[in-house]
């Protein structure tokens, strides 16, 4: 059984039993016999006592309500309409698929939806749902209106994905009891719930699964002013004095991603506490700290600059194949393609051509090189 985390406090067992009819309890027992799974232990849903303080601080950093969420204006408008419509009809939210680069707030948005609807949110990841009994036990444990958040949903095993089809459409769970000629199929009704799936690769989802989501929304990168607000908010929660220009300097190097902005803020805070005797974070101090951590004004780290430098110095601006670039840098080709290239492509420092990768004139100038005429003509 996969270990599932829950951000909302689960309802009291006795009160839950009093409210539910007898049939679902019998169905849960049948499910345990059919799948060999054990009932979910609610103790597993509670955080470790030693991590309470850290967990509380992290929960404070995450916005709790839709009005506190900074950025993603169009997404918030769509979800606000969906929430109000569902509440007016006293229905559950439609299934929602969120996709986009990592660190943009997909998990946070799922928790906000649960808070706005006044329901529990259970969180798991697709790789944790390896066997049918993992997802079956989880689905049976959901109460009416609960939100089930599955991160990296494109990595769901095929068998698990097929179990979700009737669960999402008809709110039923099809299980097989017995084996061979004695096998029987039983359909167990489920409480109505909302599935929120998050993925960084929406194209990797199968069409049957993707089409079962009523809402499919993309999270975009954040603007500089939005990230500055996020940094200021996080600094206030962490009791870290910071100026608006200091927050803007951190936001400028955060690659349009709140997760990176909050991470950089913590590193700058450490630097200021040690090197500047705990004064407030100014633009100058933020720049000094981030230079120490090899994060330049465009958000490039040491590896990003090394990739571009090798392409410029070793290959004089000529196209470079991915395998050749991997051998020259000592990095894995898949790592270069999936980790480093996307951001370099987004900011216009790298271009893919039929002959290979090319550093653009903007990259040459950023690193202090003068692009040759041949390189300009090639582009």
ChimeraX attribute file (.defattr): number of C-alpha atoms within 10 A of each C-alpha:
attribute: neighborCount
match mode: 1-to-1
recipient: residues
	/A:1	19
	/A:2	17
	/A:3	15
	/A:4	19
	/A:5	16
	/A:6	19
	/A:7	16
	/A:8	16
	/A:9	11
	/A:10	16
	/A:11	11
	/A:12	8
	/A:13	9
	/A:14	8
	/A:15	9
	/A:16	12
	/A:17	12
	/A:18	9
	/A:19	8
	/A:20	11
	/A:21	10
	/A:22	10
	/A:23	10
	/A:24	17
	/A:25	13
	/A:26	11
	/A:27	17
	/A:28	18
	/A:29	13
	/A:30	16
	/A:31	25
	/A:32	16
	/A:33	13
	/A:34	15
	/A:35	18
	/A:36	12
	/A:37	16
	/A:38	15
	/A:39	15
	/A:40	17
	/A:41	10
	/A:42	12
	/A:43	8
	/A:44	12
	/A:45	18
	/A:46	16
	/A:47	13
	/A:48	10
	/A:49	8
	/A:50	8
	/A:51	9
	/A:52	12
	/A:53	10
	/A:54	10
	/A:55	14
	/A:56	10
	/A:57	12
	/A:58	14
	/A:59	13
	/A:60	13
	/A:61	18
	/A:62	17
	/A:63	20
	/A:64	18
	/A:65	15
	/A:66	18
	/A:67	10
	/A:68	11
	/A:69	17
	/A:70	18
	/A:71	21
	/A:72	17
	/A:73	10
	/A:74	13
	/A:75	15
	/A:76	16
	/A:77	12
	/A:78	12
	/A:79	18
	/A:80	16
	/A:81	11
	/A:82	16
	/A:83	18
	/A:84	14
	/A:85	14
	/A:86	15
	/A:87	14
	/A:88	9
	/A:89	8
	/A:90	10
	/A:91	14
	/A:92	20
	/A:93	26
	/A:94	18
	/A:95	19
	/A:96	21
	/A:97	24
	/A:98	24
	/A:99	22
	/A:100	18
	/A:101	16
	/A:102	17
	/A:103	17
	/A:104	21
	/A:105	23
	/A:106	24
	/A:107	18
	/A:108	18
	/A:109	22
	/A:110	24
	/A:111	28
	/A:112	21
	/A:113	23
	/A:114	23
	/A:115	17
	/A:116	16
	/A:117	18
	/A:118	12
	/A:119	21
	/A:120	23
	/A:121	27
	/A:122	24
	/A:123	20
	/A:124	21
	/A:125	19
	/A:126	21
	/A:127	16
	/A:128	18
	/A:129	24
	/A:130	17
	/A:131	16
	/A:132	20
	/A:133	22
	/A:134	20
	/A:135	20
	/A:136	24
	/A:137	21
	/A:138	19
	/A:139	20
	/A:140	21
	/A:141	16
	/A:142	19
	/A:143	18
	/A:144	15
	/A:145	21
	/A:146	22
	/A:147	26
	/A:148	24
	/A:149	25
	/A:150	25
	/A:151	22
	/A:152	20
	/A:153	26
	/A:154	22
	/A:155	19
	/A:156	19
	/A:157	16
	/A:158	12
	/A:159	12
	/A:160	18
	/A:161	20
	/A:162	15
	/A:163	18
	/A:164	22
	/A:165	17
	/A:166	15
	/A:167	21
	/A:168	20
	/A:169	12
	/A:170	12
	/A:171	18
	/A:172	21
	/A:173	20
	/A:174	19
	/A:175	19
	/A:176	13
	/A:177	16
	/A:178	13
	/A:179	8
	/A:180	7
	/A:181	6
	/A:182	7
	/A:183	10
	/A:184	11
	/A:185	10
	/A:186	16
	/A:187	13
	/A:188	18
	/A:189	16
	/A:190	20
	/A:191	17
	/A:192	22
	/A:193	23
	/A:194	23
	/A:195	24
	/A:196	27
	/A:197	25
	/A:198	27
	/A:199	23
	/A:200	19
	/A:201	14
	/A:202	18
	/A:203	11
	/A:204	12
	/A:205	16
	/A:206	12
	/A:207	9
	/A:208	11
	/A:209	15
	/A:210	18
	/A:211	12
	/A:212	18
	/A:213	19
	/A:214	12
	/A:215	17
	/A:216	16
	/A:217	16
	/A:218	18
	/A:219	20
	/A:220	17
	/A:221	19
	/A:222	19
	/A:223	15
	/A:224	20
	/A:225	15
	/A:226	17
	/A:227	28
	/A:228	25
	/A:229	17
	/A:230	23
	/A:231	26
	/A:232	22
	/A:233	18
	/A:234	21
	/A:235	21
	/A:236	13
	/A:237	13
	/A:238	16
	/A:239	9
	/A:240	19
	/A:241	15
	/A:242	20
	/A:243	15
	/A:244	14
	/A:245	15
	/A:246	24
	/A:247	26
	/A:248	22
	/A:249	22
	/A:250	31
	/A:251	31
	/A:252	20
	/A:253	22
	/A:254	27
	/A:255	23
	/A:256	21
	/A:257	21
	/A:258	24
	/A:259	17
	/A:260	20
	/A:261	23
	/A:262	22
	/A:263	14
	/A:264	22
	/A:265	28
	/A:266	16
	/A:267	14
	/A:268	23
	/A:269	25
	/A:270	14
	/A:271	21
	/A:272	21
	/A:273	14
	/A:274	11
	/A:275	12
	/A:276	13
	/A:277	9
	/A:278	14
	/A:279	15
	/A:280	17
	/A:281	27
	/A:282	20
	/A:283	17
	/A:284	11
	/A:285	20
	/A:286	26
	/A:287	20
	/A:288	16
	/A:289	22
	/A:290	22
	/A:291	13
	/A:292	12
	/A:293	15
	/A:294	15
	/A:295	21
	/A:296	17
	/A:297	18
	/A:298	12
	/A:299	18
	/A:300	18
	/A:301	17
	/A:302	11
	/A:303	14
	/A:304	17
	/A:305	18
	/A:306	13
	/A:307	21
	/A:308	23
	/A:309	19
	/A:310	17
	/A:311	23
	/A:312	22
	/A:313	10
	/A:314	12
	/A:315	13
	/A:316	16
	/A:317	24
	/A:318	17
	/A:319	21
	/A:320	20
	/A:321	17
	/A:322	17
	/A:323	15
	/A:324	12
	/A:325	22
	/A:326	18
	/A:327	12
	/A:328	13
	/A:329	16
	/A:330	9
	/A:331	14
	/A:332	13
	/A:333	17
	/A:334	12
	/A:335	11
	/A:336	19
	/A:337	12
	/A:338	10
	/A:339	12
	/A:340	16
	/A:341	18
	/A:342	14
	/A:343	17
	/A:344	20
	/A:345	14
	/A:346	11
	/A:347	12
	/A:348	14
	/A:349	19
	/A:350	22
	/A:351	16
	/A:352	15
	/A:353	13
	/A:354	7
	/A:355	10
	/A:356	15
	/A:357	20
	/A:358	25
	/A:359	28
	/A:360	22
	/A:361	19
	/A:362	16
	/A:363	22
	/A:364	19
	/A:365	12
	/A:366	13
	/A:367	12
	/A:368	9
	/A:369	14
	/A:370	12
	/A:371	18
	/A:372	12
	/A:373	8
	/A:374	11
	/A:375	17
	/A:376	11
	/A:377	7
	/A:378	12
	/A:379	11
